[in-house]
Structures are given as structure tokens and as C-alpha cells.
């Protein structure tokens, strides 16, 4: 579905491009340290990262797909809602995605820490090793499975990208245009939005729970689900209060 680009969408895309080019100029390490979303017990974490991370991207294809999604679906919503309501929705879904992602990371981190403390290692010693980047493969032999990998990843791997906010936009688009026909690159026929978006979320949920990513590695699947969840909650609330929002005050 192609739309003329609306003002807020245009500004958001511009900011994303500025962040992307700026990161190339100052260096990826500096950019990620300050603006990517780190785990809240990581020394690199700051509260502004819940907003700034959604303007950071991990490569050209990452930003290209996200910005196309913002343009293709966001413009239709902004035309219906106006700029302020659209911007509120977009940022809320992005922040919500970051909160859900952080909550899942907290679970993985605490699960790993609990196992190690039960096997005689002090919590502060574990945190010191993680902070200093001194990862011992002995952890892997002790814990087995993906527990150690998930714990290290939760603490050390920052999240970047507008995908969580874009997933919220997809949910809103499916609410507003349920019968619009959409296509995935690897599916050669159109699918209605009311089926397309839930199907996409199910694939993310499968990948997040099993660790078997359908779309490749390095994807924060629970951030996608978090953005979609916040988008659903906001859309449900707005629809529930639609009469009150549109009534005449006398």
C-alpha cells in the first residue's frame, strides 16, 4: 500500500538517517555505548536509551526495511490521526518494546545468576566478570543449554532499531485496515492485514521462545512482540473510548 509521505513520518525518517550517518562518523562503538538500549544493570545504561535506541540501526538493510515500513504503514495512520496522535503512538510503542525487551532480559539474567549462586559463585563476582567482559567458558559447562548464552546476551548485547515501534504501527494498521492486502518477500501472494500481522507475531513468538530465528540471528523478537502488545493496548483503549473522544461538549 503506497501513500504520500506525511510530515511526521518524514521527520522521523530524517532523524533515523541522521543517527545512522552520525554513528558512521563518530564510530559504531561510541554510538552504541551512548544511544543503544543496554541492560539496566550494565554500567553503560542510561534512561534516555529507551527513546534513543529506536533511532539507531545495525546496518543499511536494517534501517532500509524499518524506514520503508514506517513510510508505507505510518503515513496512512498519520493521515487519519494527525501528527500529534501518531507521534504519541509511535514513541509509546517504541518505549514499550524496550520495556518488554528489558523485562525478558531481566528474566534471562536472573535465571543465570541464580544458577551460578546456587553452585557457589557470589553474585558480585558474577557481575564483576560480566562488567569486565571476562566470560569463562566454565559457565557454559556448568549450566548447559542456552542459559549461559542468554545471561551473557542479556547483560552485554544492546538493542537498536525502530522495529518495535514499527510492529506497533503494523498492529494499528491491521486495526484500521483489516482487509488491506499485504505481502512478504518470500510469500508470492497477498494476505489480508488481519491475518498477516498475527501470523508475523506468531513467527516472532516462536523464534523468541525456541531461539530458532526464522529471519536470521541478532533479532530482538520480544521487542517486536512488546511493540505490538503496546500498540494493541493503545488501539483497544482508543476504540473503547471512541465515543467519548468524539462527543460534543455542551
C-alpha positions, 0 to 999 in steps of 0.5 A: 500500500503506497501513500504520500509521505506525511510530515511526521513520518518524514521527520522521523525518517530524517532523524533515523538517517541522521543517527545512522550517518552520525554513528558512521562518523563518530564510530559504531562503538561510541554510538552504541555505548551512548544511544543503544538500549543496554541492560539496566544493570550494565554500567553503560545504561542510561534512561534516555536509551529507551527513546534513543535506541529506536533511532539507531540501526545495525546496518543499511538493510536494517534501517532500509526495511524499518524506514520503508515500513514506517513510510508505507504503514505510518503515513496512512495512520498519520493521515487519519490521526494527525501528527500529534496522535501518531507521534504519541503512538509511535514513541509509546510503542517504541518505549514499550518494546524496550520495556518488554525487551528489558523485562525478558532480559531481566528474566534471562539474567536472573535465571543465570545468576541464580544458577551460578549462586546456587553452585557457589559463585557470589553474585558480585563476582558474577557481575564483576566478570560480566562488567569486565567482559571476562566470560569463562567458558566454565559457565557454559559447562556448568549450566548447559543449554542456552542459559549461559548464552542468554545471561551473557546476551542479556547483560552485554548485547544492546538493542537498536532499531525502530522495529518495535515501534514499527510492529506497533504501527503494523498492529494499528494498521491491521486495526484500521485496515483489516482487509488491506492486502499485504505481502512478504518477500518470500510469500508470492501472494497477498494476505489480508492485514488481519491475518498477516500481522498475527501470523508475523507475531506468531513467527516472532513468538516462536523464534523468541521462545525456541531461539530458532530465528526464522529471519536470521540471528541478532533479532530482538523478537520480544521487542517486536512482540512488546511493540505490538502488545503496546500498540494493541493496548493503545488501539483497544483503549482508543476504540473503547473510548471512541465515543467519548473522544468524539462527543460534543461538549455542551 
